[in-house]
Amino acid sequence: EAQVTQNPRYLITVTGKKLTVTCSQNMNHEYMSWYRQDPGLGLRQIYYSMNVEVTDKGDVPEGYKVSRKEKRNFPLILESPSPNQTSLYFCASTDRGPTDTQYFGPGTRLTVL
Amino acid sequence: GENVEQHPSTLSVQEGDSAVIKCTYSDSASNYFPWYKQELGKRPQLIIDIRSNVGEKKDQRIAVTLNKTAKHFSLHITETQPEDSAVYFCAVNNAGNMLTFGGGTRLMVKP
């Protein structure tokens, strides 16, 4: 089954404790991205990757890191989480770029205390 | 960067009525305009999209219209049903290989 998976689905952590949210897709998609969703602000793009070893900042990259060592995986890293990073995070992938259909993962609800 | 404004933020209609959601954007180079539907607790899913070489696209009860000159596009849902209740997001691409989303519209269809 074609899908995008994220782990964990829910996470409660404390300020400053490094964490990684994994994202994996099995559709051989080239383009992957991370979004955060906050009430009234829609989905804001954090980082995106056009292909392996190619990553670029989105609209809200501060406090986040990503890597794309393999085509299928695109982890999101919070080196020192802060409470303002409490949000719902979605990973998404498309065949080639942003003008193709975005397939979203199930979401990760993160709470930073 | 791209600025996308979506209105209204909430919309309540009676079952069977039509619903219209509008988005405006700022980058005249944008050429891809999708709409996503997000049901409560679920992930967003594409429901319809339009590219700048057409002015209107229809798929059963939903349609999207695009006015490139005025830089706005709209989602039209006819004969609304309770299962249409969800949050709808418009989005616009930009030259930087990004997709910018509007703030979302919560549509409530009352039986």
Interface residues (C-beta under 8 A of the other chain):
Chain A: Y31 S33 Y35 G40 L41 G42 L43 R44 Q45 Y48 M50 D56 G58 D59 F90 G97 P98 T99 T101 Q102 F104 G105 P106 G107
Chain B: G1 V4 Q6 S9 N31 Y32 P34 Y36 R43 P44 Q45 L46 D49 R51 F89 A91 N93 G96 N97 M98 L99 T100 F101 G102 G103 G104
